[in-house]
Amino acid sequence: MTVGAPSRLPTAPRGTAPRRVLTIAGSDSGGGAGIQADMRTFAVLGLHACVAITAVTVQNSVGVQDFRGVDPEIVAGQIRSVAGDIGVEAAKTGMLASTEIIEAVAAAADAEGIGRGRATPLVVDPVAASMHGDPLLATEALDALRSVLLPRATLVTPNLDEVRLITGIEVVDTATQRAAAEVLLALGAQWALVKGGHLREHPESPDLLTDGAESVEFTALRVPTGHDHGAGDTLAAATTAALAHGATVPAAVEFGKAWVTEGLRWAYPLGAGHGPVNPLWAVAREG
């Protein structure tokens, strides 16, 4: 399926609460990815974003210099607090940093009805390393990601580096892309989206979405930019936003793919390294 221009999601009438979403992720001090990218995307799309911060990073446009994980009980407490009072209609994860945080997130999600087969869908963006190659997930936590978090995922959205770390498969073509998706489903995810944006030799950005019974291939022309920081976060956030509005997983992914493609077209330079995807493109276009 060739992805076209993105539509806009419905907005709440004045004086009424918009759809509520929850992002469980790390803070990017450079503002290009993580919680910051998620909240910009949700805000532009007219949703109210709740947050559970899992880690604080020291990073800028050239890389991640350091990070500290938040106490797992505080992470779980944030989820319980907002879900129990405000309520959430879709949730996503990003950087989770450690086994203990993954286990705390899974327990809190179970308690609040978030995840595969529950009332609130969960998008798992399995952040393991920054775009610069800096590790953002402890090596031993990969087992917890596989055994604890993926079985709770309505949708998992790894890039090719994350696919390799999780499945052991080096995706080089559509056959290995499909093989990797099958492993992700075997690990428990309801749907797997294996993104092909890192297949640099490919003229398009090909993504494969499947639940084992239904498969959709999404393609979009590759945007020639070196400013793509936060692309994975933005795609997952836009997909989560569509799920909060009741979209099916294939329709939500199509929306997310179109949204991030436009964000790449409007990306801008920042600092000495990679600038961010621009989820504010819709505001700029209409201004």
C-alpha positions as CSV (number, residue, x, y, z in Angstrom):
1,M,0.0,0.0,0.0
2,T,1.4,3.4,-1.0
3,V,0.9,5.9,1.8
4,G,-0.5,9.3,0.7
5,A,-1.0,12.5,2.6
6,P,-2.2,12.2,6.2
7,S,-5.7,13.1,7.2
8,R,-6.4,14.9,10.5
9,L,-8.0,13.2,13.5
10,P,-11.3,14.5,14.9
11,T,-10.9,17.1,17.6
12,A,-13.1,17.4,20.7
13,P,-15.7,20.2,20.8
14,R,-14.9,23.2,23.0
15,G,-15.3,22.5,26.7
16,T,-15.2,18.7,26.4
17,A,-12.3,16.5,27.2
18,P,-10.2,15.3,24.2
19,R,-9.1,11.6,23.9
20,R,-6.5,10.7,26.5
21,V,-3.3,8.9,25.7
22,L,-0.4,7.8,27.9
23,T,3.3,7.7,26.9
24,I,5.6,5.7,29.1
25,A,9.1,6.7,28.0
26,G,12.3,8.6,28.7
27,S,12.9,12.3,28.6
28,D,15.1,13.7,25.8
29,S,17.0,16.8,27.0
30,G,17.5,17.8,23.4
31,G,13.7,17.8,22.8
32,G,13.8,15.7,19.6
33,A,12.6,12.3,20.7
34,G,11.2,10.5,23.7
35,I,8.5,12.1,25.9
36,Q,9.0,15.4,24.1
37,A,8.3,14.0,20.6
38,D,5.3,12.1,21.8
39,M,3.7,15.1,23.5
40,R,4.2,17.3,20.5
41,T,2.6,14.7,18.3
42,F,-0.3,14.2,20.6
43,A,-0.9,17.9,21.1
44,V,-0.9,18.7,17.4
45,L,-3.4,15.8,16.9
46,G,-5.7,17.2,19.5
47,L,-5.2,14.6,22.2
48,H,-4.5,15.1,25.9
49,A,-1.2,13.4,26.8
50,C,-0.5,11.8,30.2
51,V,3.1,10.7,30.9
52,A,5.0,8.2,32.9
53,I,8.7,9.1,32.8
54,T,11.0,6.1,32.9
55,A,14.4,7.8,32.5
56,V,16.1,11.1,32.2
57,T,18.7,11.3,29.5
58,V,21.6,13.7,28.9
59,Q,21.6,14.1,25.2
60,N,21.7,16.6,22.3
61,S,21.8,16.4,18.5
62,V,25.1,14.5,18.4
63,G,24.3,11.7,20.9
64,V,23.4,10.5,24.4
65,Q,26.0,11.2,26.9
66,D,24.4,9.6,30.0
67,F,21.0,8.6,31.5
68,R,19.4,7.5,34.7
69,G,16.4,5.3,35.1
70,V,13.6,6.4,37.4
71,D,12.7,4.2,40.4
72,P,10.5,1.4,39.0
73,E,7.8,2.0,41.7
74,I,7.6,5.7,40.7
75,V,7.2,4.6,37.1
76,A,4.4,2.2,38.0
77,G,2.8,4.8,40.3
78,Q,2.6,7.4,37.5
79,I,0.7,4.8,35.3
80,R,-1.7,3.9,38.1
81,S,-2.3,7.5,39.1
82,V,-3.2,8.9,35.7
83,A,-5.0,5.7,34.4
84,G,-7.1,5.4,37.6
85,D,-8.2,9.1,37.7
86,I,-8.0,10.5,34.2
87,G,-8.3,7.3,32.2
88,V,-6.4,6.5,28.9
89,E,-7.8,5.3,25.6
90,A,-4.4,4.2,24.2
91,A,-0.9,3.9,25.5
92,K,2.6,3.6,24.2
93,T,6.0,2.7,25.6
94,G,9.4,4.0,24.5
95,M,12.7,3.9,26.5
96,L,12.3,1.6,29.4
97,A,16.0,1.3,30.4
98,S,16.0,-1.8,32.7
99,T,14.5,-5.1,33.5
100,E,13.0,-3.7,36.7
101,I,11.2,-0.9,34.9
102,I,9.9,-3.3,32.3
103,E,8.4,-5.5,35.0
104,A,6.9,-2.6,36.8
105,V,5.3,-1.2,33.6
106,A,3.9,-4.6,32.8
107,A,2.3,-5.1,36.2
108,A,0.8,-1.6,36.2
109,A,-0.5,-2.0,32.7
110,D,-2.2,-5.3,33.7
111,A,-3.8,-3.6,36.7
112,E,-5.1,-0.8,34.7
113,G,-6.4,-2.8,31.7
114,I,-3.7,-1.7,29.3
115,G,-2.4,-4.1,26.7
116,R,-3.2,-6.9,24.3
117,G,-6.7,-8.2,24.7
118,R,-7.6,-5.4,27.2
119,A,-9.7,-2.3,26.9
120,T,-6.7,0.0,26.2
121,P,-4.4,-0.9,23.3
122,L,-0.6,-0.7,23.9
123,V,1.9,0.2,21.3
124,V,5.4,-1.0,22.2
125,D,8.2,1.0,20.6
126,P,11.2,-1.1,21.8
127,V,13.8,1.6,22.2
128,A,17.1,-0.2,22.7
129,A,19.6,2.4,21.3
130,S,19.6,5.9,20.0
131,M,19.9,6.7,16.4
132,H,23.6,7.4,17.1
133,G,24.1,3.9,18.5
134,D,24.2,4.9,22.1
135,P,22.6,2.1,24.3
136,L,19.3,3.0,26.0
137,L,18.3,-0.4,27.3
138,A,20.5,-2.6,29.5
139,T,21.6,-5.8,27.7
140,E,20.1,-8.1,30.3
141,A,16.7,-6.3,29.9
142,L,16.3,-7.6,26.4
143,D,15.1,-10.9,27.9
144,A,12.4,-9.0,29.9
145,L,11.4,-7.1,26.7
146,R,10.9,-10.4,24.9
147,S,9.2,-12.4,27.7
148,V,7.4,-9.7,29.7
149,L,6.5,-6.8,27.5
150,L,6.0,-8.2,24.0
151,P,3.2,-10.6,25.1
152,R,1.3,-7.5,26.3
153,A,1.8,-5.6,23.0
154,T,-1.2,-4.8,20.8
155,L,1.5,-3.6,18.3
156,V,5.3,-3.6,18.4
157,T,7.1,-1.2,16.2
158,P,10.9,-1.9,16.0
159,N,13.4,-0.4,13.6
160,L,15.8,-2.8,12.0
161,D,18.5,-2.4,14.6
162,E,16.0,-3.2,17.3
163,V,14.7,-6.2,15.3
164,R,18.2,-7.6,15.2
165,L,18.7,-7.2,18.9
166,I,15.3,-8.8,19.7
167,T,15.1,-11.6,17.1
168,G,18.7,-12.1,16.0
169,I,17.6,-11.6,12.4
170,E,19.5,-9.2,10.2
171,V,16.8,-7.8,7.9
172,V,18.2,-7.2,4.4
173,D,15.2,-7.8,2.2
174,T,11.5,-8.5,2.3
175,A,12.0,-12.2,3.1
176,T,14.0,-11.5,6.2
177,Q,11.6,-8.7,7.1
178,R,8.8,-11.2,7.2
179,A,10.9,-13.8,9.1
180,A,11.6,-11.2,11.8
181,A,7.9,-10.3,12.0
182,E,7.0,-13.9,12.5
183,V,9.5,-14.1,15.4
184,L,8.0,-11.0,17.0
185,L,4.5,-12.6,16.8
186,A,5.8,-15.8,18.3
187,L,7.1,-13.8,21.2
188,G,3.6,-12.7,21.9
189,A,2.8,-9.4,20.1
190,Q,-0.6,-9.3,18.5
191,W,0.7,-7.2,15.6
192,A,4.2,-6.6,14.4
193,L,5.4,-3.6,12.3
194,V,8.9,-4.2,11.0
195,K,10.0,-0.8,9.7
196,G,12.2,-0.6,6.7
197,G,13.4,3.0,7.0
198,H,17.0,1.8,7.6
199,L,17.1,-0.2,4.4
200,R,19.1,2.7,2.9
201,E,19.6,1.1,-0.5
202,H,15.9,0.8,-1.0
203,P,14.4,3.7,-3.0
204,E,11.3,3.7,-0.8
205,S,10.7,3.2,3.0
206,P,9.0,-0.2,3.1
207,D,7.2,-1.3,6.3
208,L,5.6,-4.7,6.9
209,L,2.6,-5.0,9.3
210,T,1.2,-8.4,10.1
211,D,-0.7,-10.3,12.8
212,G,0.0,-13.7,11.1
213,A,-3.3,-13.9,9.3
214,E,-3.4,-10.4,7.7
215,S,-0.4,-8.6,6.2
216,V,-0.1,-5.1,4.8
217,E,3.0,-3.6,3.2
218,F,3.3,0.1,3.4
219,T,5.6,2.1,1.2
220,A,6.4,5.8,1.0
221,L,9.0,7.7,-1.0
222,R,12.2,8.1,1.1
223,V,12.6,11.7,2.2
224,P,16.2,12.8,1.6
225,T,17.1,14.3,5.0
226,G,19.7,13.8,7.6
227,H,17.3,15.3,10.2
228,D,15.3,12.3,11.4
229,H,15.8,12.3,15.1
230,G,12.6,11.0,16.8
231,A,11.1,9.4,13.7
232,G,10.3,6.1,15.5
233,D,8.8,7.9,18.4
234,T,6.7,10.1,16.2
235,L,5.4,7.2,14.1
236,A,4.5,5.2,17.2
237,A,2.8,8.2,18.8
238,A,0.7,9.1,15.8
239,T,-0.3,5.4,15.5
240,T,-1.3,5.4,19.2
241,A,-3.3,8.6,18.6
242,A,-5.3,6.9,15.8
243,L,-5.9,3.8,18.0
244,A,-7.3,6.1,20.7
245,H,-9.9,7.2,18.2
246,G,-10.9,3.6,17.6
247,A,-9.0,2.9,14.4
248,T,-8.0,-0.6,13.5
249,V,-4.3,-1.4,13.8
250,P,-3.8,-1.4,10.0
251,A,-5.6,2.0,9.6
252,A,-3.7,3.4,12.6
253,V,-0.4,2.4,11.2
254,E,-1.3,3.8,7.8
255,F,-2.1,7.1,9.5
256,G,1.2,7.0,11.5
257,K,3.3,6.3,8.5
258,A,1.8,9.2,6.6
259,W,2.2,11.5,9.5
260,V,5.9,10.8,10.1
261,T,6.6,11.0,6.4
262,E,5.3,14.5,6.3
263,G,7.2,15.2,9.5
264,L,10.4,14.2,7.8
265,R,9.6,16.6,4.9
266,W,9.4,19.4,7.4
267,A,12.4,18.3,9.5
268,Y,14.8,21.0,10.5
269,P,18.5,21.3,11.4
270,L,19.4,21.7,15.1
271,G,22.8,21.8,16.8
272,A,25.8,20.1,15.3
273,G,24.2,16.7,14.6
274,H,20.9,15.3,13.6
275,G,17.9,17.6,13.7
276,P,14.4,16.3,14.7
277,V,11.4,15.1,12.7
278,N,8.9,18.0,12.9
279,P,5.5,16.9,14.2
280,L,4.5,20.6,14.1
281,W,4.4,20.4,10.3
282,A,0.6,20.6,10.3
283,V,0.6,23.9,12.3
284,A,3.3,25.3,10.1
285,R,1.4,24.4,6.9
286,E,-1.8,25.9,8.1
287,G,-0.1,29.1,9.5
